[in-house]
């Protein structure tokens, strides 16, 4: 069959844009215009408020508040979105959080590893796609805010009070909830397990009276493997903090631990080391919080 000849364009004529293309161009132009107008408005408002403040007219407190909001508006307009890599880290943190909560939410299959006289206990469970995970359940005689501050706000100081941690360093902060960290774990007594280090993405979420601190191993180009340390992997892992029901001055802490220490280590030694690490952590945390309270008093 012969094709019907198409309509030829006159010399120098341009093809017409489709309706969708015209709409897109119009939207981009409008967005650019509005962005420019917002910047101009923010600058103009700031200048006028400065004039009023110099003249001494009007309530100065109100002027300062509006100026701060105007400055905040200008800064937000200049904010850059997260890079693709940063978005990837944020998603990894969210993934660690969701996986951890899913593991802890399933109450079946947990076996007791250790029970301490003070009520602290460590449970374990073997998962097909993760391996053996450990679950610490303790009650700390300090309010949630104090525990949260020590574990999140003072994260880099953990090496000062936990002998199992040599150093924690924040490599990068992404937004308000996500950080990339490098952690050096000290060798166990007798060097049964040599020094390990971890590069992790950590995500902290606080909703009402519940706090969740989750994390998992990640890749970070600026922190290659370190001499003298075996690069181990962790995650998904998390800590859940809640006020003890009926006693808001106490905090219930649940810690899900999942670690691949790498190297040639018998499983019996790994199980013993990890469960003891959790018990030791609870004791060291209590001592740290007690010292902090004593100093503040």
N, C-alpha and C positions, 0 to 999 in steps of 0.2 A: 504494500500500500504506500502511496505517496503522502508524505507529511505536508500539512498545510504550511505555507510560508509564514514566518512570524513577521510582526511589524518591525520595520527597521527604524532606528533612531535617526533623527536628522543630525547632520554634522555638527559637533560641538554641544549637542544636547546631552544632559545627564539623566540617568534612570531615576524615576520617582521613588522616594523612600516608602516602605510599607507603613501601615498605620502603627504597627508595634514599634518600628524604629523611630518614627516621629514622636511617639509617646515617651520612649526611653530618653531621647535627646531632651525633650521638654522637661522631664523629671530631673535629669542631671543638672540642667541649667537652673531650675528652680531651687534645687538643694544647694547649689553653689551660691546663688544669690542670697538665700536665707542665712547661710553660714556667715557670709560677709556682713550682712545686716546685724546679726547677733553680735559679732565682734565689735562693730562700730557702736552698737548700743551699749555694750558693756564698758567700752572706753569712755563714751560720753557720760554715762551715769557716774563712773568713777571720778571724772573731772569735775562734774557739777557738785558732787558730794564734797570734794576737796575744797571747792570755793565756799560752800556753805559752812564747812568746819572752820575755815580761816576767818570768816565774818563773825563767827560766834553765834549764829542764828540757828534755832532749832535744837532739838535734843541731841547732844553729841553721842550718847550711847546708841540711839537709833541709827544715827549716821554711820557709826563704826560697824554696826551689825550689817547694814545694807552694803557697805563697802566690802566687807568680808565676803558676803554672798556674791557680790558682783565679781570680785577677784576669783572666787571659786568657779563662777560661770565661765570666766575667761580661760582658766586653767583647764577646765573640763573640755572646752572646745578644742584645746590644743593637745589633749591626751591622744596617745597612739594606741590602737588596739593591740591585743596580744599577738605575738608572732605565731607561726604555725608550730614551732617547737614548743613554745610556752603552752599553747592550747593542748598539745600532745601530753605534756607533763600534768596539766590540770585533769585531763581525762584519765590518766593513769592513777592519779590520786583518788578520783571518784570511783574508779574500777576497784581499787584496793578496798575502799570503804564498803562498797556494795557486796563484794565477795566475802569480806570479813563478817559483816552483819548476817549474811546468808548462812555462813558456817556456824556462827554462834546461835542463830535462831533455830537450828536443828538440834534438839535435845537428845536425840537417839544416838547410841553407840559410844558414848563417852565412858572412859575407864579411869579409875582413880590411880594416880601415880604416887602422890605424896599428900599426907595430911599432917599438919603441924598442930602442936598443943593449943596455940592461940586461935585455931579455927581456919587458918590459911590452908588452902588446898590447891593441888595441881591435878588437872584431868588431862587425858590425851585421847586422840581419835585418829584413825588412819583414813585418809580420803584418797580416792582413786587418782584424781588429777593434781593433787597437791603433795601427798605424802603424810607423814605424821605431824600433827599439830598439837600444841599444848595450850591449856587454858588455866590461867591463874584466877582465883576468886578470893579477894580479901576485903576486909573493912579497915579503913584508916580513920583514926580518931582526929580528923581535921576536916573542916568544911570544904566543899567542892572547889570554891574559888581558890583556896590555898593550894590544893593539889593541882588544879589546872595551871595555875601560875608557875608552879615549880616545873611541871612537865612540858609546858608549851612556851611560856614567856621566858623562862630561864633554861631553856633546852641546852644551850651551849655550856652551862655550868654543871651538867650531870657528871662529868668526869671528876668533879671536886668531891662528890659524895658517894659515887657508885664505883667501887674498885674494879668491877667487871668492865667498865667503860674507861678507856684511856683518853678519848677526846671525841667531841661532837662539834662539827663546824657547819654552819649554814653557808652553802655555796651560792644560793640564789633564792630570792623571794619572788613569788609570782602571785600578784593580787594579794588578798588578805588571808586566804586560807591555805595556800600551797607553798611549800619550800622544798628545795633540793639540799640534802645533807650528806656529809661524809662522816662516817663513824668508825673509829678505831676501837676494836675490842681487845682488852688485855688478855694475855695468855692465862690459862687456868693454872692453879697451883700444881707444881711439879711439871709444868709445861706439857700436860697430857694433851691439851688442845692448844696449838700455837696461836700467835696473834692473827686475827682476822680483821678485815675492814669491809665496809659496806658503803655503797652509794645508793641513796634512797630518795624517792619522792614521798613527801608526807603531806597529808591533808587533815586539817582540823575543822570540825563542825560543832557548833554549839546551838542547840535548839531547846529553849526553855531551861529546864533543870537537868538536861542530859548533854554530855559532851562526848564526842567520838574523835579519837586521834588514830588515823589509819595511815598505812604506808606499804611500800613494796620496792624492790630493787629496780633500778633504772640505769640507763647509760648517760654519762655526762662527759663530753669531750675534754673538758678542762680538768678532769680528775681521772687520769689513767691509773692502772694498777701500781701500787706503791711497793718499793723494795722492802723486804722483811715482813710483808703481810700477804696472806692468801685472800684474794677477793672472793668473799662468800656472797650468798644471795639470801634475801629474806622476803617474806610476803606471800600472800596477803597477811598482814598483821594489823592489829588495832588494840586500843585501850578504850573502854567505855567507863565513864565516870557518872555516877548518880548519887544524889543524897540518900542516905539510908532511910527507908520509910520510918516515920515516927521519930527520927533523930537527925535533924538537918545539920548538926554539928559534926556528923560523921559521913564518910564517903565510901560507897561501895565501888570497888575497882575490879574490872574484869579485863584481863590481858590475854589476847589471842596471839600466840607466838608460832611462827612458821619459818624455819631457817634451814638452808642447805649450807652446811659448814665447808663443803668441798674437802678435798684431800681423802686419804685412806684412813678412815676411822670406823671402828666397829660400832654397830648400831646401839649396843648396850651402853657404850661410853657416851655416845651422843645423847641418848635418852636421859641418862643420869645427869649429864652436864646441863642440858637445857632446863630440866625440871628444877634443878638446884639453883640455876641462874634466876629463875622466876621467884623462888622463895627468898633468895638473897636480896633481890631487888626490892621486895616488899619491906624487908627489915631495914635496908639502907634508906628507903624513902621515908619510913616512919622516923628514923633518927634525924634525917635532914629537916623534916617539917617541925619536929620538936625543937631543934636548935634554932630554926627561923623564928618560931613563936617566942622562945626564950629571949632572943636578941631584941625582938620588937617590943617586948615588955620592959 
